[in-house]
Amino acid sequence: MEIVRAELRDADILAELNQELIEDEQHPNPMCIAQLTERMRTWLTTDYICYMAKEKGSIVAYCLYRDDESHYYMRQLYVNRVHRRKGIATRLLDWLYENVWTDKKVRLDVLAHNEDAVAFYQRYGFSIGVFRMEK
């Protein structure tokens, strides 16, 4: 597995993967693929950094985050559906902790109903710090 930093030219494929993430986690985001692509382009040219895991030249996972000065905020971590349960997310996070996130904590949001994601992050060592509620 090769880990590389995403570039603006990767925005289209990252938006497609983001759409799969939205579907898989049953997120209420109503954006269409064109809107997701534009949002990804904006993120990649402003506050966010993205690293992608590739196998045989294809993107199998990505992690999108930003530096919020006091911590890193991980906005999205996604592994392509056919590549799940192979340790890719763990290897990508391990690489980020070894090479990028060396100086401060990482925070993330997880939808409460996404039990698989909550369990994964807890196994990885994250703990629940805040419950954010909506009505």
C-alpha positions as CSV (number, residue, x, y, z in Angstrom):
1,M,0.0,0.0,0.0
2,E,1.3,3.4,-1.0
3,I,0.2,6.6,0.9
4,V,0.3,9.9,-1.0
5,R,-1.0,13.4,-0.4
6,A,-4.1,14.2,-2.5
7,E,-3.9,16.9,-5.1
8,L,-6.6,19.1,-6.7
9,R,-6.8,16.7,-9.6
10,D,-8.0,14.0,-7.2
11,A,-11.1,15.9,-6.2
12,D,-13.5,14.1,-8.6
13,I,-12.6,10.6,-7.3
14,L,-12.5,11.8,-3.7
15,A,-16.0,13.3,-4.1
16,E,-17.3,9.9,-5.5
17,L,-15.8,8.2,-2.4
18,N,-17.3,10.9,-0.2
19,Q,-20.7,10.1,-1.8
20,E,-20.2,6.4,-0.9
21,L,-19.3,7.5,2.7
22,I,-22.5,9.5,3.0
23,E,-24.6,6.6,1.7
24,D,-22.8,4.0,3.9
25,E,-23.1,6.0,7.1
26,Q,-26.7,7.1,6.3
27,H,-25.7,10.7,6.7
28,P,-28.5,13.2,5.9
29,N,-26.2,15.3,3.5
30,P,-28.4,16.0,0.4
31,M,-25.5,17.2,-1.8
32,C,-25.2,15.8,-5.4
33,I,-21.9,14.6,-6.8
34,A,-21.3,18.0,-8.5
35,Q,-21.7,19.8,-5.2
36,L,-19.5,17.2,-3.4
37,T,-16.9,17.7,-6.0
38,E,-16.9,21.5,-5.7
39,R,-16.8,21.2,-1.9
40,M,-13.8,18.8,-2.1
41,R,-12.1,21.2,-4.4
42,T,-12.7,24.0,-2.0
43,W,-11.4,22.0,0.9
44,L,-8.3,20.9,-0.9
45,T,-7.4,24.5,-1.8
46,T,-8.1,26.0,1.6
47,D,-8.0,24.4,5.1
48,Y,-8.0,20.7,4.5
49,I,-5.2,18.1,3.7
50,C,-6.0,14.7,2.4
51,Y,-3.9,11.6,2.3
52,M,-4.9,8.6,0.1
53,A,-4.0,5.0,0.4
54,K,-3.4,3.4,-3.0
55,E,-3.0,-0.2,-4.2
56,K,-2.1,-0.9,-7.8
57,G,-2.6,2.8,-8.6
58,S,-6.2,2.8,-7.3
59,I,-7.4,4.8,-4.3
60,V,-8.6,2.4,-1.7
61,A,-9.0,4.8,1.2
62,Y,-8.5,8.4,2.2
63,C,-8.3,10.6,5.2
64,L,-9.3,14.3,5.1
65,Y,-8.3,16.5,8.0
66,R,-7.3,20.1,9.0
67,D,-5.0,21.6,11.5
68,D,-7.1,23.5,14.0
69,E,-4.0,24.8,15.9
70,S,-4.7,23.1,19.2
71,H,-5.6,19.7,17.5
72,Y,-6.1,18.0,14.2
73,Y,-9.7,17.6,13.1
74,M,-10.3,14.5,11.1
75,R,-13.3,15.2,8.9
76,Q,-13.5,12.0,6.9
77,L,-11.9,8.6,6.9
78,Y,-13.2,6.2,4.3
79,V,-12.2,2.8,3.0
80,N,-13.6,1.7,-0.4
81,R,-16.3,-0.9,0.1
82,V,-14.5,-3.8,-1.5
83,H,-11.3,-3.1,0.5
84,R,-12.8,-3.1,4.0
85,R,-11.8,-5.4,6.9
86,K,-8.2,-5.7,5.6
87,G,-6.6,-3.3,8.0
88,I,-6.3,-0.4,5.5
89,A,-7.8,2.2,7.8
90,T,-5.6,1.2,10.7
91,R,-2.5,1.3,8.4
92,L,-3.5,4.7,7.1
93,L,-4.0,6.1,10.6
94,D,-0.8,4.5,11.8
95,W,1.1,6.2,8.9
96,L,-0.5,9.6,9.7
97,Y,0.4,9.3,13.4
98,E,4.0,8.4,12.5
99,N,4.5,11.0,9.8
100,V,2.0,13.9,10.3
101,W,0.1,13.9,13.5
102,T,3.1,13.8,15.8
103,D,2.5,17.0,17.9
104,K,-1.1,17.2,19.1
105,K,-4.4,15.3,19.6
106,V,-6.8,14.3,16.8
107,R,-10.5,14.9,17.1
108,L,-13.3,13.6,15.0
109,D,-17.1,13.3,14.8
110,V,-18.9,10.0,14.3
111,L,-22.6,9.6,13.7
112,A,-24.1,8.0,16.9
113,H,-25.9,5.3,14.9
114,N,-22.7,4.3,13.1
115,E,-21.8,1.6,15.5
116,D,-19.1,0.0,13.3
117,A,-17.2,3.3,13.1
118,V,-17.6,4.0,16.8
119,A,-16.2,0.5,17.6
120,F,-13.3,0.9,15.2
121,Y,-12.2,4.3,16.6
122,Q,-12.5,3.0,20.2
123,R,-10.4,-0.1,19.3
124,Y,-7.9,2.3,17.7
125,G,-7.7,4.2,21.0
126,F,-10.0,7.1,20.6
127,S,-12.4,7.9,23.5
128,I,-15.7,9.7,23.6
129,G,-15.1,13.3,24.8
130,V,-18.3,15.0,23.9
131,F,-21.9,14.1,23.0
132,R,-23.2,16.6,20.5
133,M,-27.0,16.5,20.2
134,E,-29.3,18.0,17.6
135,K,-33.0,18.6,17.3
